[in-house]
Amino acid sequence: MSTTSLSLDDIQALAQSALVANGCDADNAGAVADIVTRAERDGSHSHGLFRIPGYVKALRSGKVNGNARPRLSHRSPAILHVDGDGGFAPLAQATGLSALADAAHQIGVAALSLTNIHHFAALWPETEFLAERDLAGIACTAYMPSVAPAGSTEKLFGTNPISFAWPRPGKAPVCYDMATAAMAMGDVMIAARDGKSVPPGTGLDAEGNPTTDPALIAKGVLLPFGGYKGSAISLMVELLAAGLTGEAFSYEAAIRDNHDGGPPRGGEMVIALSPALLAGPGWEDHVEGFMDRLTALEGVRVPGARRHANRKDTGPRAINAELVETIRALI
């Protein structure tokens, strides 16, 4: 694979220019470009510039409102809602997360539902936002059918990612962002692009046969991680991200999508919890005692540690050269 070197500023500018050139206003393009740049900075390549062509397809088809103006409302002191106005998720998230954090600090537990959005990015920025404000955070979103429930060979679930972050004042938070599929579809597509195989158990081909060929899996179906256990968590995400928001379940998103290759409309659920109010004084020391025991075990790595280590490097990133040229051709 041929790569080209881009600074973080270059990545931001490239993403923003491609979005503006295809119908995004500055606010929406800036919010998306910021998430894309942070993903590349942290080594989350499947949610970085790799996503820009899909964003552009959704803009060109008219599916996504590039001039969206998300609207925040309070359904109760602890229940918040953002209507994304048909735009990409990042601006809607920016509209609601500060208010969610304020509510959790005051009440102890608060929830934010986002609807009428198109989610195509990583989930960890939302939960890290909360952890940086001394809150625990949980976020999840559905997608379009790509995963077969355990025992089936028919896709029904999305890859249904879920993110969790826990605050560690003075230290990087615990934070994971994982698909409930054995592998995120973005990672499968990158493996196919780069001519690599994927681990056994990732998915099935179109005839329902196990395969390690990512190109065949992309035409077939992904499997949940851990069999029935991963399938149960994927079911939970469908219910939280669709049933609890009133937005589309993955199968419903597929029915109403125009299949332009961009993200479908859907919902997201973000929950914030205050350890200070729920656990009370001393929660930091109590948790750090546990973390000390955990990290003393040989071979243990705290979730999010690799990403946090990567972001300390502010130098240029090696980006797939063909991808860069593809994005430049969109401007």
N, C-alpha and C positions, 0 to 999 in steps of 0.2 A: 504494500500500500504506500503510495506516494503522499507525503505530507508537506504542508507549508506552514511557516511560522507566523503567528499573529499575536500581537499584544492584546491584553484584555481590552484596551481602548479600541483597538481595531475590530475586535469581535463585536463589541457593543455597537460601533458605528456601522459595521456591515449588516448586522441584524436589523438595526433601526432603519437604515436606508432601504433595505428590501421591503420592510413593512410599510413605510411611508410611500414608497413608489407604487405600492399596490392597494392603497386605499385606507391606510391607518392614519389617524391624526397623531400629533406628537405625544399626547398623553398615553394613548393606548400602545403606540409603538414603543415608547420609552419603558413602559411597565413590562412588556413582553421581552424587550431586548435586555433589560436588567436581569430577569430570571434566566434567560439564555446564557448571558455572560457569567452569572454566578455558577451555573451548571458546568460550563467549560472550565472555569477557575478551579472548581472542586473536583474535576475529573469525572463528572456525570455526563459523559459524552452523548448518551442516548437521549438526553433532555436538553442538549445545547443547540448548536447550529444545525444539527441533524434535523431539528423540528421546523426550521424556517420554511423549506419548500412546502410542507403541509399547511403551515399558517397562510402562506401566500395562496395556495389552492383554495382555501376556505374564503379568503377575501375576494379572489377573482370570481368565484362562483356566486358571490352574494350571500352566502350562508351566514357569514359573520359580519356584524356591524363594526366596522373599523373606527367609527366615531361614537362608540357607546359611551353613555353617561350612567354608570351604575348608581342605584339609589338605595340608601341605607334606611331601614326602619326598625323600631323597637316594638316587638310584639308583647313583651313584658320586660321588666328590668333585667332579666337573665336570658331572654330569648331575642336574638337579633336576626335580621334578614337583609340580604342584599339581592336586589333584582339587577342582574348584570346587563340588562338592555341588549341582549344578544351579542355581546362582545366576548373577547378573550378573557379568561379568568383572572390574569394578574391584576388588572386595574380594579376589578370587583373585590379581589382580596385586599388590596391596599385601601379600599373604601371602608371595609368592615373590621379589619383586624385590630386596629387601635381601640375602637369602641368595644370589641369583644374583650380585650385585655382589661379595660377599665371596669367593665361589668364583673369580670371574674375577681378582680381585686376587691371589689365592693361586696360581692355576694358569696364568693367562694367557688361557684360553678356557673359557667355561662356557655351558651351554644350559639353558633352562627351558622345559618343555612344560606347557601348561595345557589340561586337558580337562574335560569336563562343565561347560562354561561357556556363557554367552550373551553374545556380543560385539556391541555396538551402538554403540561409541564410537570416538573418534579413537585412532590408534596412537602418535602422537608422545609422549604422556605417559610411556610405557614406555621409549622410547629416550632421551628427555631425562633421565629419572631416572638412567640409566646414564652419560650424558655429563656430568652434574653431578658424578659421582663419578670423573671422569677415565677413563671407559671408552667405547669405541665400542659402539654397540648396533644390532642389527637385529631387527625384529619383523614378523611377518606373520600373517594370518588369512584363512581362506576364509569363505564366506557361504552363499548359496543361488544357484542358477543365474540369471544375468541377463546374461551376456556370451557372445557367440558366438565360438568360436575362429576365428582367421583362416581364411578360405576357406569358412566355414559361415554359415548364417543361423539356426542352432539354438543356443539358450542351453545352456551346460554349465558354464562357469566362474562363480564369484562375481565381484564387483567386485575382490576379492582385493588389498586394500591392502598395501603394504609401507612400512615406515618405517626410516630410517637416521639415526643421530646420531653426530657426531664431537666429542669434547671440545676446547674451546679455553680452557684455564685463564685466568681473569680476563676472559673474553669470553663472549658468548652462543654456544652450540654451533652447528655446522652441523646442521641437522635438517630432513629432509623426510618427509612422510607423503602418499603418493599412491596413488590407485587405479590398478590396471593396466588398468581400463576407461578409455576416452577421457574419461569424466566419472563421478564417483561418483554412485550412484543417489540419494543424499540431495540432491546438488546439482541433479540432474535434477528431482526432486520439488519442490524449492523454486522452480525456474524455472517449472514447471507451475503451482504455486500463485500465483506472482506474474505470470503471463501473459507470460513472456519466452520467446524462442526460444533454442536452443542451437547451438553451432557445427556446421557440416557435418562428418560423420564420427563424430558422437557415437553414433548408433544407427539402428536400422531400425524401421519400424512392424510391426504384426502380420502383414502380408503380405510382409515382407522388403524393403520399399521404403525407400530412404534418406529421412530426414526431419529437419527441425530443430525439430519440434514436440515438446516434452518430454512432453506428455501421451500422444502416440502412442508415443513410445519406451518410456514406462513400461508400456505394454500390449504392447510388442514386445520388442526386444532391444537391449542396449548392444553397442558394438564395442570391441575392445581398442585402446589407443593405439598408434600406429606400426605397425599391421598385424601382420605376422608377428613383429616384435620384441616388441611388447607382449604378443602372444599367448604367446610363449615364456616371458616373465616371469610371466604369469598361471599358466601350467602349473607353473613352479617354485614359486609360492606354494601351489598346491594340494598339491604333493608335500611341501613343508616343513610346512604348517599341518595337513595331514590325514595324508598318508603317514608323516611322521616323528613325529607325535604319536599315531597310532592312532585319531584321531577321524574324523568324517565328512568325506568330500569334499563339495563343494557339492551335487552331485546327490543324494547320500545324505541330506544335511541336509534337502533339500526333500521327500524321500519320507517321512521320519519326523516332519516338522513338522506342527503342527496348523493352520498358516496363519491364525493370529490377528492377524497384522500386526506381531507383535513379533519379536525376534531369535531365530533358530534355535539349537539346541545345536551346539557345534562346538569346535574347538581353536585354540590359538595357540602359536606358537614364538617365543621370544625368545633371542637369542644375544648374549653380552657378550664383548668382547675388550679386553685390556689393552695399550695402546701402550707403557707403561712396561716390560712384560715382553717383548713381541714385538719392538718396535723398539729398546728400550734407552734409555740416557741421551741426552738432547738431542732427543728426539722432538718436544717442544713447539716449539722454535726451528725445527726442520726443517720442520714443518708450517706454522708461521706464515710462513715465507719463501714457501712455495707460496701461502698464502692472500693474502699481500701482492701477489703477481704476479696472482692471479685478480681481486682486487677493484680493481686498478689499471686493468683493462680497462673501457672505457666501456660503460655499460649493464648491467653484471653485477650481480646481486643474489644474495647468499648465501642458500641455502634456509633458511627459518625466520626470516629477517630481518623480514618484515612482521609475523609473529606476535609476535616479541619486541618490536617497536616498539609494537604495540597494547597489550601487557600493561603498558607503562609508564603508560598512562592508567588510573587507578583510579576514574575517574568513572562515571556511569551509562551504560547501553547502551540503544540504541533497539531494541526487540523488537517483532516483528509483533503488533499488538494482538489480532487474532483468535486467534492462537496462545495468548497469555496468557489470554484468556477461556476458551479450550478447556481449558487446564490447570487453571484455577481451578474449572471445573465438575466436575473429577475429584476434587476434595478433599471 
